[in-house]
Amino acid sequence: MAGPDHGPRTVAVVGAGWAGLACAVTLVEAGCRVTVFEAGRVAGGRARSVAGDDALGTVDNGQHLLIGPYRETFALMQRIGVDRQSVLRRLPLTLRGSDGLHLRVPAWPLGLGAVAAVAGARGLGPGGRLALLRLARAVPALLRATAGGAADRTVNEWLRASGQPEALVRRLWAPLCVAALNTPAGRASARVFAQVLHDGLLAAGGAASLELPARPLGELLPEPALAWLRARGAGVRLGCRVVALSADDGTAAAGGHRAPRGWRVETAKGAGGGFDAVVVAVAPHQAAALLDDHADADTLRRLYGLGWEAIASVHLQLAAALPAGTPALLLLHDGPGEWLVDHGHGRLSVVASAWRGAGGDLGAAVAAQLQRLFPGLAPVVASRTLVERRATFACTPDLARPGHTTGAPGLWLAGDFTTGPYPATLESAVRSGVECGRLAALGR
């Protein structure tokens, strides 16, 4: 795509998280000259690998789970040369709880997998199967109503109105909600949760699978994307924080006309150069600071209006593996951890979503929780707790999320927090980056 001087369009991408990298790859594919600026020395943003010198070695800053319908993410991985089978462990779409709950969705088309899941579910409690069927009908009804302008509400309000037993809400829907939206069911958007249930469970079909990372997150997308970009001549500046953007109205051209407006990037290390366009792909509070003097009032209001939720992840290395038959993904019911991921060979990750930091040693509390669940558990060889304080935006009802445009020509916004049907997930980030890249490449 041509820039103002009829050469390739030059675009700066601020941020090398999943959205920024997806955007940069899309821009390069469109023929743009791209430079990526990243404040950290490791790419990946809020989904990155973190090195360590203990028995755990490299871990992820948060345990992420992919599902079959993550089509944009899997397509991007393929485009940059990542072998999905070598970096992800594919499992049937199955949910098991430490209290006996068992729900498996077969990979059948036309919604038949969801019907089979209800028929084969175990440990739901009295009236559980009928409650699942009622909710399966309530999901499309809610999506149609909100698409038609009906007000959103909280997940808890919707579940009560849909006739879900309190025990099932506590044991199944509330943990699923906080895992998917990283927002407790009492504050979370019913519309977004219904969309997740619709696309991830009811309409999964042949994509009914869980995809657990078998390698550090950096190897899934960030590191291969950087290598792909560098191989195609894109600039990559890690450890280079962008501190300001300034409008560049251009210089006088032949005939006295001025070139179209562009942008200059200022970094903590000095001038970062001039560009035809800039894509800001950092966390919302960082984006708001960069856009404060340039974006329109509505964009800034939406950015500043986003709330935050934290995620705490406890990574453990045991002296021996968990008992045979332990599922790779297990829903825990006695706190403080909510989800257990068994990576094999005694390596575990326990996640506490929407973490409020109740105090005390979370790692020790999780180890005690696992000891209750697995009496005689092998000793903990190493433990590391990572808390991402601003892991996701709070996905509340009728939340006004910003779009890709900012009101300033040539200045764009990408991230998992931009307008879309899903909460803050890897798929949301990649979708936003790809769409923003297409728009920025076209210049409109």
N, C-alpha and C positions, 0 to 999 in steps of 0.2 A: 504494500500500500504506500503510495507516494506521500511525502511530506511537503511543506511549503516550497522547498527549493526543487521539487520534482524528484528528489532522491527518496530512499526508503524513509518511511515515517519513523521518527525516533521517539521511544517511549521509556520513561523511567518507571519502574515498579518498586514501590517502597514497601518492603516486607517480604521475607522469604518463608512465610508459612505456607500451608497447603493452598490457600486461595491465591496468594501472590505467585507461587510457582505455577499453578494451573493457568493463571493469567499470562505469565511470561511465556510459557510454552505455546499457548494459543496465539499470542502476538507474533512470535517468531515464525510459527507455521503460516501466518498471514503475510509474511514478508517484511515485518517491522524490524528495526534495529533496537534491541532491548538492553537496558542496564538494570540489574537488580541490586537494590541497596538493602542490607540487613544489619541491624544493630548488633545482634548476637554473632558469636563465632560459629554457631551451629544453626543450620537451617531447620525448619519445621514448626517454628512458632510455638503455639500451645499444644502441639502434638509432635514432640521431638524426642530424640534419644539423649540420655544423660550418662556420661562416663563416670566410673567410680573405681577405686582401688581396693575394694573389698571382694569377698567371694562372689558377690553378685555381678561385678563388672559393670557392663553397660545395661541400663534399664531405661524404661520409658517414663517421661514425666507424668504420664497418666495411662492407665490401661484402657486401650481402645478396642472396640469390637466392630467389625464390619458385617453387613448382612447382604444377602444376594441381590436385593434391588439397588445397591450402590453402583448404578450403571456408569455414571460419569467418572467415578473414581477408578473403576476397573478399566474403562476405556482409556483414560489418561495413562494409567500404569502400562497398558499395552503399547501406547504410542511412544513412550519413552524407553521401551525395551525391558520392562520388568516382567519376569515370568511369575505370574500370579500363583501358580502351584508351588513354587519354591519358597515364597515368602509368606504365604497364608496357609493355615490348616483348615480345610473345609470340613464342617460337621453338619449333620442334619439339624434343622431348625427345631431344637428341643430345649425345653425349660424344665429343670429339676430343682426342687426346693429341699432344704435340709429337714423339712417337716413332712416329707412324703409326697409333696405335690409333683405331678409329672404331666407335661403337656408337650406333644410332638406334632409338628405340622408336616405331613408328607409333601413331596414336591409334585403335587397333582394340579392340573390346570383347572380353570373355570371356577375357582373357589372351592373345589371339592376337597382340597387339602385341609381347609379350615373345618369343614364338616367332619372329616375323619379325625381331626384333632379333638373336636368336642366329644365324639363318640368314644375315643380311646383315652381320654383324660382320666387321671387317677388322683385321688387325694384332694378333690375340690371341696369336699364337705357337702352337707345337705343342700339340695337344690342347685348345686354348682353347675351342672351341665345346662340346665334350663337358663341359668343366669348368663352363661356364655352365649347361648343362642340369642337371648334378648339383646345382648350387647352387640353381637354381630349384625343385628338389624338396626340398632341405634347408631352405629358408626356412619353408614352412608346417609342416614336421615339427618344427622348433625352436620355433615359436610354439605349437604344440599341446602340446609337452612342457613348456614353461615355464608355460603356463597351467594345466597339470595338477599343478604343484608341483615340477617338475624344476629343479635348480640351474642358474643362468645360468653363463656362462663368458666368456672374452675372445674378441674377434673373431678373433684369430690362432689360438687353439685350435680354434674352430669351423671356420674355413676349412681348417685342416690336416685335421681330421676329415672334412670334406666333399670331400677330394681335390682341392683347388685347387693348381695348380702355383705354386711360389714366385715365378716370374717374373710370373704374372698377379696374384698378391697384391700384389707390389711396384708393378706398373704400373697396376693398376685398383682392387682392393678396398681396399688401405690408403689411397690418396688419397681415395677416396669416403668411407671411414669417418671420416677426420679432418675432412673437409669437412662431413659431416652431423652428427657427434657432437662435433666439436672436441675429440676425445680420441684419441690414437694407438691403432692396432689392437691393440697389445700390452697395453693397459689398458682398452679400451673394451668395453661390454656387447654381447655377441652378440645377445641378445634384442632390444634397442632397434635395433641395426643391421638385424636381420632385419625388424623392423616397418617401418623406413624403406624397405627394399628392396621389401617386399611392397606397401605402399601407394603408393610413389612410382614403382615400375617395373612390377612384375608385375600390379598391379590398376589401373593408371592409366587404361586405356581411353580414353574421349574427353577425359580430363583430362591426357593425356600431353603436357605442354608445360613449357617453362621460361619464367619470367616475370622478365625483368631490369628493374630500375627505370630508367625513362627520365627521371625527375625525382628531385631529392633526396628522401631518406627522409621528411623532414618533411612533404612534400606528399602522400605516399602515405596516411598515416593521422594522425599526431600533430596537424598544424595544422588539417586539416579537422575532426577530432574536437573540438578545443578550440572552434572556431567553432560547431560544431553544439551543443555543451554550453552555451556562452554564450547562443546564440540561444534556448535553452529555459530560461533562468533559472538554470542551475547556476553555482555560484561556482568561479572558477579563480584560484588564488593561486600564481603562478610566483615563484621566488626566495624561497620561504617554507619553510624547513626545519622539519619536525616533530621535536622533540627528546624528547618524552615523551608517553605516554598515561596517563591515570588513570581509574580506575573511578568513576562517579558513581551512587550508589545512589538518587538522586532525592530529592524532597521529599515531606512528608506531604500526602496528598490528602484529599478529603472522606471522612469516616468513619474517619480515622486510618490508612488504608492508604497504603503507600508506592508510588510509581510504579516500574515495572520498571527494572532497572539500565540505565544508559547509560554514555557515555564522554566524557571531556573531552580535547581536543587542545591540547597546549602547543607553541608554535613558538619559534624563535629570536627572533622579534619580539614574543613575549608570548602571551597566551591566544588560542587559535584557535577556541574555542567548544565547546558541548556537542552531542552527537549520540546518536541511538538506537543507531547501529552504526558501526564503523570497519572499513574494509578496508585492510590493509597490503599494498601492492603495490610494494615496493622490493626491491633485491638482498638475497639471503639474509643476509649479514652485517649489513646495516642493519636488516632485519626482526628478526633475533635480538635486537639491542640494544633495539628498541622493545617487543618482546614478553617480554623477560626476566623481568619481574615479574608477568606475567599468564598466559602460555600454560602448558599442561601440560608435564610433563617429556618426554613422547614427542615433541611438536612441537619443543621446543628441542633435544633430542638430534639430531633429523633435520636441523634447520637448521644447527647447529654442526658436524654431520658431513659437510656438503657440501664437497668440494674445488673447486679453481678451475683454469680453463684460460684462457690469454690468446689474443688474435687480433691479428696485426699486419697493417695494410693500407698499401700504398704506392700513392699516387695520383700519376700523372704526366701532364704535358701535353707532347706532342712537337710539334716544328715542322711535322710532316706526319703523315698517317695511316699506319697499318700497311699492309703490302702487301695488294693485293686478294686476296680469298679467305681471309683470316684469319678463323677462326670467332669469334663473339662471346664464346664461353666455351672456353678452351683449358686442358687439363691439362698442367702443366709437369713435367719429369722430372729436371731437373738442379739444383734448389734455387738460392737459398733460398726463392723463391716457389713456390707449388704450383698456383695457379690464376690465369689471366689473363682479365680481363674487358675487352673492347674496346667502349668507349662510342661510338666513332666520332670522326672529326675529330681523331685523334691523342690522344684522352683515354683513359687506361688506368687500371685498378686491378689490383694484384697482391696476392694474399692469402697469408699464411703462418698456417695454423691451428695451434692448440696451440703457439704461439710461446714459446720458452724464452729468448729474448734472448741469442743466442750471442755478442753483442758486435760491435763495428764499426758501420759505417754501412749500415744495411739498405737505404736508398734507393739508395746507390751500388752495392751488391751486386746489387740487383734490376735496375738499369739495365744492369750488366755482363751479367747473365743474359739479358736481352732482346737485347743486342747479339750474344751468341753465337747466339741463336735466329734473329734477323733481321739478318744482316750488312748494314751500310750503313744501320742504323736512324737515322732523323732525330734531331737533337739534342734533348735534354731541355730544355724551356723552363722548367718548374716541377716540383718534386717535394715531396710532403709525406707523411711517415710518421706514422701514428696507431696507437698500441698501446692496446688495451682490456685492462688487466691482469686484470680479473675479468669477462671477456666471457661465459663460461658456466660452469655447474657441470661437474665432471669426471664424465662419464657411464660409470661403472664397473659391473661385474656386480653384480646383486642390490642395487642402491643403494636405501636406504630414504629416499624423498622425502616431505616433509610434505604433508598434505592441506589443504583449504580451512578446515576448522575448527581451532580452537586450544585448545579446552577451556574457553575463557572465553566466556560468552554475549555475543553481539553483536560479537565480535572475530574477523575473518576474515583469510585469507591468500590472496593471488593472485600468480602469477608463472610464468614458464616453467619453474621448478624444482619446481613442485608435482607431485603424483602424476599420471602420465599415460603414454601409450604412446610418446611421442616425446621426443627430446632437446631441448635449449634452442634453439628456433627461434621465428620470429615467429608461426607457427601455434600453437605450444604456449602462447605468451604470450596470444594472443587467446582461445584455447579456455579457458584457465584464468580469464581475466578475465570472459568471458561466463558461465561456469558459476558462478563465485563471486558475480557480480552477481545471478544468479537466486536463489541460496541466501540472500544477504543481504537481498534484497528481501522474501523470504518470512519472514525472521527465524528460519530453521532450516536 
